[in-house]
Amino acid sequence: MNLCNKFNFENPQTLHKSHLPDHAAQVRAAESPTGCGDDAHCIPLEAEDGRSEIQGHANQPITSAHVQLLDHGNPPDEETALKRCTPHQSQRVSSESSFEELGHLPSQRHVARTPLPRVATISRTYEVLTNTTEEVFRIYARMTRKSFYSLADALKDHHIFYNNSNNPQAPVEMQLLVALSHLGMYGNGGSPHVLAQYYNISPGSVENYTNRCILAIIETLEKKHVYWPNAQQRATFTATLAGRTVFDRCIGFVDGAIFPLTSAPTKHKEDYWMRKMVYAVNSLIVCNWQRRVIYAVHGWCGSAHDQRVYKNSQVNTIIPAFKRAPGRPLPPNKQQFNYELSHNRVIVEHTIGMLKNRWQSLKSLTIELLGKKTAKRLNAWLRACVVLHNYLLDLCKAEWDELNNPVENFDPDEDEEIDSGVISGEDVARRDLLFSRFCQLL
């Protein structure tokens, strides 16, 4: 409401219009040079005691920041009127267009939004990153420049990057760079809004680029790089390890991997709450001696026991460690056997550490589990990270210093947790057979 129409003045001789109740009166007030009406203008008036001589309808004193309406007279020119107006009135003069927009609100639903300024485009950002140093490029792409272009070349023919529209998608390389940053950033740094500001695109585009690349990675590369070794590959692998360890016939090492969630799921959240006081999902990872993932199961809630996940997987053979009887120590030879087993089994811990260090979004997943659709997206997210892990190992065998950083053991008692389940008789027989071979080598 106009400041001049805000009060009911007591002096009828100095009051030209005390109120403008209708919309037309407000428009006339807005169109005047001072914003106070057709036949009146505003000047500040201050009495000797520092207060205005005008009293409001509630008999509240009005200070010099308020104005008095003058009766009929020759109005000053526009420049003089602007000088006499208060700062609040100057703002009203500068916002005449706002009054006009408000006048049209009954006839339209929305007011045009002012576009956000952008410092650059995604093309410019991509150009800067691809021409920067190798270290900076690794921070955002999570791989070397050579590996990045090789991956983009492997995905460029996927149908998800082509549509029947007059507006073509962004180049595959740009979409892939955004997706890799989304997978490889930890916490709020990898949120769609932060990446949108950096790459000068919308948050929705960040999600679209990531979803497309995840789908292309799974459908194009998963069968080629994540698979169970066949008989010939197992024989070759066994011949390579012959004489090096008693576990030379071991195909892989299995362990559970916990991936924490940033927020609680909306449905059955108690199933995802684990004893580490976080919401998480549980996965089963099987890797070989080269730290390649040869089998993975995703999607189990955090409260699920590792033995339960193992029993519902397609892995049906495991070599457990010896457990001592209550109050009795293990014999020295069994202690050495357990040490040899744990010494080799630590490879799967290294693999999970490499996976989380390269794709750091796995340290705290920001995907909100709202239903089946988001649960499928979470599983696809995990599968894509595993595929990229194997792809890069097969491509260049690259070893980063960052990948070798130790990862804090999220579940230090998980070895005991795994062994606390029921072990089948066949697994015990295989362990005893290996133990007899181990004793012969001592």
HUWOKA-V646120 format. One record per residue. N is the residue number from 0. RES is the residue in three letters. PSI is psi in whole degrees, -180 to 180 (NA if undefined). Layout:
n=N res=RES psi=PSI
n=N res=RES psi=PSI
This chain:
n=0 res=MET psi=146
n=1 res=ASN psi=140
n=2 res=LEU psi=-36
n=3 res=CYS psi=-22
n=4 res=ASN psi=11
n=5 res=LYS psi=-19
n=6 res=PHE psi=152
n=7 res=ASN psi=109
n=8 res=PHE psi=149
n=9 res=GLU psi=-25
n=10 res=ASN psi=108
n=11 res=PRO psi=-22
n=12 res=GLN psi=-29
n=13 res=THR psi=-4
n=14 res=LEU psi=116
n=15 res=HIS psi=-51
n=16 res=LYS psi=116
n=17 res=SER psi=-27
n=18 res=HIS psi=149
n=19 res=LEU psi=83
n=20 res=PRO psi=-30
n=21 res=ASP psi=166
n=22 res=HIS psi=-36
n=23 res=ALA psi=-38
n=24 res=ALA psi=-38
n=25 res=GLN psi=-38
n=26 res=VAL psi=-41
n=27 res=ARG psi=-38
n=28 res=ALA psi=-37
n=29 res=ALA psi=-31
n=30 res=GLU psi=-14
n=31 res=SER psi=157
n=32 res=PRO psi=-32
n=33 res=THR psi=-6
n=34 res=GLY psi=16
n=35 res=CYS psi=1
n=36 res=GLY psi=-180
n=37 res=ASP psi=-46
n=38 res=ASP psi=18
n=39 res=ALA psi=155
n=40 res=HIS psi=167
n=41 res=CYS psi=137
n=42 res=ILE psi=147
n=43 res=PRO psi=139
n=44 res=LEU psi=126
n=45 res=GLU psi=133
n=46 res=ALA psi=179
n=47 res=GLU psi=-31
n=48 res=ASP psi=10
n=49 res=GLY psi=0
n=50 res=ARG psi=160
n=51 res=SER psi=150
n=52 res=GLU psi=-7
n=53 res=ILE psi=137
n=54 res=GLN psi=142
n=55 res=GLY psi=176
n=56 res=HIS psi=-18
n=57 res=ALA psi=16
n=58 res=ASN psi=33
n=59 res=GLN psi=133
n=60 res=PRO psi=141
n=61 res=ILE psi=125
n=62 res=THR psi=-178
n=63 res=SER psi=-11
n=64 res=ALA psi=-16
n=65 res=HIS psi=179
n=66 res=VAL psi=163
n=67 res=GLN psi=140
n=68 res=LEU psi=132
n=69 res=LEU psi=147
n=70 res=ASP psi=-172
n=71 res=HIS psi=142
n=72 res=GLY psi=179
n=73 res=ASN psi=113
n=74 res=PRO psi=144
n=75 res=PRO psi=170
n=76 res=ASP psi=173
n=77 res=GLU psi=-40
n=78 res=GLU psi=-42
n=79 res=THR psi=-38
n=80 res=ALA psi=-39
n=81 res=LEU psi=-36
n=82 res=LYS psi=-33
n=83 res=ARG psi=-19
n=84 res=CYS psi=154
n=85 res=THR psi=167
n=86 res=PRO psi=-34
n=87 res=HIS psi=-37
n=88 res=GLN psi=-33
n=89 res=SER psi=-35
n=90 res=GLN psi=-35
n=91 res=ARG psi=-36
n=92 res=VAL psi=-38
n=93 res=SER psi=-9
n=94 res=SER psi=35
n=95 res=GLU psi=-35
n=96 res=SER psi=-30
n=97 res=SER psi=-38
n=98 res=PHE psi=-38
n=99 res=GLU psi=-39
n=100 res=GLU psi=-39
n=101 res=LEU psi=-32
n=102 res=GLY psi=-24
n=103 res=HIS psi=-3
n=104 res=LEU psi=-40
n=105 res=PRO psi=-22
n=106 res=SER psi=-7
n=107 res=GLN psi=160
n=108 res=ARG psi=-39
n=109 res=HIS psi=156
n=110 res=VAL psi=143
n=111 res=ALA psi=134
n=112 res=ARG psi=137
n=113 res=THR psi=125
n=114 res=PRO psi=145
n=115 res=LEU psi=136
n=116 res=PRO psi=143
n=117 res=ARG psi=138
n=118 res=VAL psi=-22
n=119 res=ALA psi=-171
n=120 res=THR psi=169
n=121 res=ILE psi=-31
n=122 res=SER psi=-42
n=123 res=ARG psi=-42
n=124 res=THR psi=-43
n=125 res=TYR psi=-39
n=126 res=GLU psi=-40
n=127 res=VAL psi=-44
n=128 res=LEU psi=-38
n=129 res=THR psi=-15
n=130 res=ASN psi=8
n=131 res=THR psi=-173
n=132 res=THR psi=163
n=133 res=GLU psi=-35
n=134 res=GLU psi=-44
n=135 res=VAL psi=-39
n=136 res=PHE psi=-37
n=137 res=ARG psi=-32
n=138 res=ILE psi=-40
n=139 res=TYR psi=-38
n=140 res=ALA psi=-16
n=141 res=ARG psi=21
n=142 res=MET psi=171
n=143 res=THR psi=163
n=144 res=ARG psi=-38
n=145 res=LYS psi=-43
n=146 res=SER psi=-36
n=147 res=PHE psi=-48
n=148 res=TYR psi=-33
n=149 res=SER psi=-41
n=150 res=LEU psi=-43
n=151 res=ALA psi=-37
n=152 res=ASP psi=-33
n=153 res=ALA psi=-24
n=154 res=LEU psi=-11
n=155 res=LYS psi=-24
n=156 res=ASP psi=4
n=157 res=HIS psi=144
n=158 res=HIS psi=-19
n=159 res=ILE psi=-21
n=160 res=PHE psi=7
n=161 res=TYR psi=138
n=162 res=ASN psi=164
n=163 res=ASN psi=62
n=164 res=SER psi=155
n=165 res=ASN psi=-14
n=166 res=ASN psi=98
n=167 res=PRO psi=159
n=168 res=GLN psi=168
n=169 res=ALA psi=155
n=170 res=PRO psi=151
n=171 res=VAL psi=-39
n=172 res=GLU psi=-41
n=173 res=MET psi=-44
n=174 res=GLN psi=-40
n=175 res=LEU psi=-39
n=176 res=LEU psi=-41
n=177 res=VAL psi=-43
n=178 res=ALA psi=-42
n=179 res=LEU psi=-37
n=180 res=SER psi=-38
n=181 res=HIS psi=-40
n=182 res=LEU psi=-30
n=183 res=GLY psi=-5
n=184 res=MET psi=146
n=185 res=TYR psi=136
n=186 res=GLY psi=-145
n=187 res=ASN psi=-22
n=188 res=GLY psi=-23
n=189 res=GLY psi=13
n=190 res=SER psi=153
n=191 res=PRO psi=-35
n=192 res=HIS psi=-38
n=193 res=VAL psi=-45
n=194 res=LEU psi=-33
n=195 res=ALA psi=-39
n=196 res=GLN psi=-36
n=197 res=TYR psi=-44
n=198 res=TYR psi=1
n=199 res=ASN psi=47
n=200 res=ILE psi=178
n=201 res=SER psi=156
n=202 res=PRO psi=-33
n=203 res=GLY psi=-35
n=204 res=SER psi=-35
n=205 res=VAL psi=-44
n=206 res=GLU psi=-42
n=207 res=ASN psi=-45
n=208 res=TYR psi=-42
n=209 res=THR psi=-45
n=210 res=ASN psi=-40
n=211 res=ARG psi=-45
n=212 res=CYS psi=-37
n=213 res=ILE psi=-45
n=214 res=LEU psi=-44
n=215 res=ALA psi=-39
n=216 res=ILE psi=-44
n=217 res=ILE psi=-47
n=218 res=GLU psi=-24
n=219 res=THR psi=-38
n=220 res=LEU psi=-17
n=221 res=GLU psi=-47
n=222 res=LYS psi=-25
n=223 res=LYS psi=-25
n=224 res=HIS psi=-13
n=225 res=VAL psi=103
n=226 res=TYR psi=158
n=227 res=TRP psi=133
n=228 res=PRO psi=142
n=229 res=ASN psi=-178
n=230 res=ALA psi=-41
n=231 res=GLN psi=-42
n=232 res=GLN psi=-37
n=233 res=ARG psi=-39
n=234 res=ALA psi=-42
n=235 res=THR psi=-41
n=236 res=PHE psi=-41
n=237 res=THR psi=-40
n=238 res=ALA psi=-33
n=239 res=THR psi=-36
n=240 res=LEU psi=2
n=241 res=ALA psi=130
n=242 res=GLY psi=-10
n=243 res=ARG psi=-30
n=244 res=THR psi=159
n=245 res=VAL psi=-16
n=246 res=PHE psi=35
n=247 res=ASP psi=-17
n=248 res=ARG psi=8
n=249 res=CYS psi=132
n=250 res=ILE psi=-41
n=251 res=GLY psi=177
n=252 res=PHE psi=137
n=253 res=VAL psi=145
n=254 res=ASP psi=156
n=255 res=GLY psi=144
n=256 res=ALA psi=129
n=257 res=ILE psi=128
n=258 res=PHE psi=104
n=259 res=PRO psi=152
n=260 res=LEU psi=143
n=261 res=THR psi=-39
n=262 res=SER psi=159
n=263 res=ALA psi=142
n=264 res=PRO psi=152
n=265 res=THR psi=-23
n=266 res=LYS psi=131
n=267 res=HIS psi=45
n=268 res=LYS psi=-24
n=269 res=GLU psi=-25
n=270 res=ASP psi=-23
n=271 res=TYR psi=-6
n=272 res=TRP psi=123
n=273 res=MET psi=173
n=274 res=ARG psi=-9
n=275 res=LYS psi=11
n=276 res=MET psi=38
n=277 res=VAL psi=158
n=278 res=TYR psi=135
n=279 res=ALA psi=166
n=280 res=VAL psi=151
n=281 res=ASN psi=135
n=282 res=SER psi=157
n=283 res=LEU psi=124
n=284 res=ILE psi=131
n=285 res=VAL psi=125
n=286 res=CYS psi=163
n=287 res=ASN psi=-168
n=288 res=TRP psi=-27
n=289 res=GLN psi=7
n=290 res=ARG psi=26
n=291 res=ARG psi=137
n=292 res=VAL psi=120
n=293 res=ILE psi=-11
n=294 res=TYR psi=141
n=295 res=ALA psi=141
n=296 res=VAL psi=127
n=297 res=HIS psi=165
n=298 res=GLY psi=-3
n=299 res=TRP psi=145
n=300 res=CYS psi=160
n=301 res=GLY psi=-26
n=302 res=SER psi=-8
n=303 res=ALA psi=135
n=304 res=HIS psi=148
n=305 res=ASP psi=-34
n=306 res=GLN psi=-35
n=307 res=ARG psi=-43
n=308 res=VAL psi=-40
n=309 res=TYR psi=-43
n=310 res=LYS psi=-27
n=311 res=ASN psi=7
n=312 res=SER psi=178
n=313 res=GLN psi=5
n=314 res=VAL psi=122
n=315 res=ASN psi=11
n=316 res=THR psi=129
n=317 res=ILE psi=146
n=318 res=ILE psi=104
n=319 res=PRO psi=163
n=320 res=ALA psi=164
n=321 res=PHE psi=142
n=322 res=LYS psi=133
n=323 res=ARG psi=152
n=324 res=ALA psi=153
n=325 res=PRO psi=126
n=326 res=GLY psi=5
n=327 res=ARG psi=134
n=328 res=PRO psi=161
n=329 res=LEU psi=147
n=330 res=PRO psi=155
n=331 res=PRO psi=-39
n=332 res=ASN psi=-35
n=333 res=LYS psi=-34
n=334 res=GLN psi=-40
n=335 res=GLN psi=-37
n=336 res=PHE psi=-45
n=337 res=ASN psi=-38
n=338 res=TYR psi=-42
n=339 res=GLU psi=-39
n=340 res=LEU psi=-47
n=341 res=SER psi=-32
n=342 res=HIS psi=-35
n=343 res=ASN psi=-33
n=344 res=ARG psi=-19
n=345 res=VAL psi=-14
n=346 res=ILE psi=-38
n=347 res=VAL psi=-31
n=348 res=GLU psi=-41
n=349 res=HIS psi=-41
n=350 res=THR psi=-45
n=351 res=ILE psi=-38
n=352 res=GLY psi=-42
n=353 res=MET psi=-41
n=354 res=LEU psi=-44
n=355 res=LYS psi=-29
n=356 res=ASN psi=-36
n=357 res=ARG psi=-48
n=358 res=TRP psi=84
n=359 res=GLN psi=-7
n=360 res=SER psi=-21
n=361 res=LEU psi=-16
n=362 res=LYS psi=-23
n=363 res=SER psi=95
n=364 res=LEU psi=126
n=365 res=THR psi=3
n=366 res=ILE psi=127
n=367 res=GLU psi=125
n=368 res=LEU psi=102
n=369 res=LEU psi=-17
n=370 res=GLY psi=-160
n=371 res=LYS psi=-38
n=372 res=LYS psi=-47
n=373 res=THR psi=-30
n=374 res=ALA psi=-40
n=375 res=LYS psi=-37
n=376 res=ARG psi=-38
n=377 res=LEU psi=-44
n=378 res=ASN psi=-40
n=379 res=ALA psi=-36
n=380 res=TRP psi=-47
n=381 res=LEU psi=-42
n=382 res=ARG psi=-41
n=383 res=ALA psi=-39
n=384 res=CYS psi=-39
n=385 res=VAL psi=-42
n=386 res=VAL psi=-45
n=387 res=LEU psi=-35
n=388 res=HIS psi=-50
n=389 res=ASN psi=-37
n=390 res=TYR psi=-44
n=391 res=LEU psi=-34
n=392 res=LEU psi=-41
n=393 res=ASP psi=-27
n=394 res=LEU psi=-52
n=395 res=CYS psi=0
n=396 res=LYS psi=37
n=397 res=ALA psi=139
n=398 res=GLU psi=119
n=399 res=TRP psi=154
n=400 res=ASP psi=-36
n=401 res=GLU psi=-35
n=402 res=LEU psi=-26
n=403 res=ASN psi=-1
n=404 res=ASN psi=140
n=405 res=PRO psi=140
n=406 res=VAL psi=133
n=407 res=GLU psi=130
n=408 res=ASN psi=108
n=409 res=PHE psi=-31
n=410 res=ASP psi=83
n=411 res=PRO psi=-18
n=412 res=ASP psi=14
n=413 res=GLU psi=-24
n=414 res=ASP psi=-45
n=415 res=GLU psi=-33
n=416 res=GLU psi=-40
n=417 res=ILE psi=-44
n=418 res=ASP psi=-10
n=419 res=SER psi=-8
n=420 res=GLY psi=178
n=421 res=VAL psi=126
n=422 res=ILE psi=133
n=423 res=SER psi=158
n=424 res=GLY psi=-33
n=425 res=GLU psi=-39
n=426 res=ASP psi=-39
n=427 res=VAL psi=-39
n=428 res=ALA psi=-41
n=429 res=ARG psi=-38
n=430 res=ARG psi=-43
n=431 res=ASP psi=-35
n=432 res=LEU psi=-43
n=433 res=LEU psi=-36
n=434 res=PHE psi=-38
n=435 res=SER psi=-39
n=436 res=ARG psi=-39
n=437 res=PHE psi=-40
n=438 res=CYS psi=-30
n=439 res=GLN psi=-28
n=440 res=LEU psi=-13
n=441 res=LEU psi=NA
